[in-house]
């Protein structure tokens, strides 16, 4: 699972040749507890802000992933 960005403790991944619709995976480590399928409200807001700033980059990354090409890093949220 290639990492395409990292900011504020959030790591953004995109799988190669993944199912439609195009998407990415965001992982946030808040504690040592295992939690799946959700992000804290603040982390989700940061991910949405980052994704809205990088829609073209994410689309290009999705196309590369479908073609099994190396994925380029996307600038983090600052």
N, C-alpha and C positions, 0 to 999 in steps of 0.2 A: 504494500500500500504506500505509494509515493507521497511524501509530504510536499505540499506546494506552497504553504505559508505557515507562519507561526507568529503570534502576537498575544500579549497579556495572558499567557498561560494557556492559550487556545491553539491547537494544532489542526491545520486544515489538510485533509488528504483527498486524493482522487484515485479510485481503482482503475486499473487497465481493463478495457473491454467490459465495462459494467453495464447493467440494464438501463433502459430508458425509463423515465425522462432524464435528461442530463442533470447531474447533481454532484455534490461533494459531501464529505463527511467531516464534521467538526468534533474534536475531542477536547475536553476541558478537564484538567486535573485540579480539583478543589480540595480534595482530601484523599485519604487512603481507602475510603469506602468505594465499593464497586456499584456504579449506577449506570444503567443503560437506557438509551432512547430519549434522553432529555438533557437540556442545558439549563443552568440557572438563568433567570430572567436577564440579568446584566450581561452575561456571556452571550446569550442569544442576540441581544441588541447589538453587541459589538460585531458578531458574525454577520448579521444582516447589513449593518453599515459597511463592513468590509466588502461583502459580496456585491452590494449595489455600486460600489466604487470600481469594481473589477469585473463587471459582467462580460466585457469583451475578452478579457484574459481568461476567464473561466470557460467561456465557449471555446476558445482556442485550445485550452488544456483538455477539454472534453474530446474534441476532435483528435488531438494527439493520442489520448488514452485509447480511444476506439481503434486507432491505427497502430496501437502498440508501440508508439514512439515515446522517447524520453519526455518527461514533463518538466517544463521550466518553472522556476520559482516565481511566485507572485508577491509583490511588495506587501509587507505587513501593514496593518493599521497603525498609525502613529498618533 
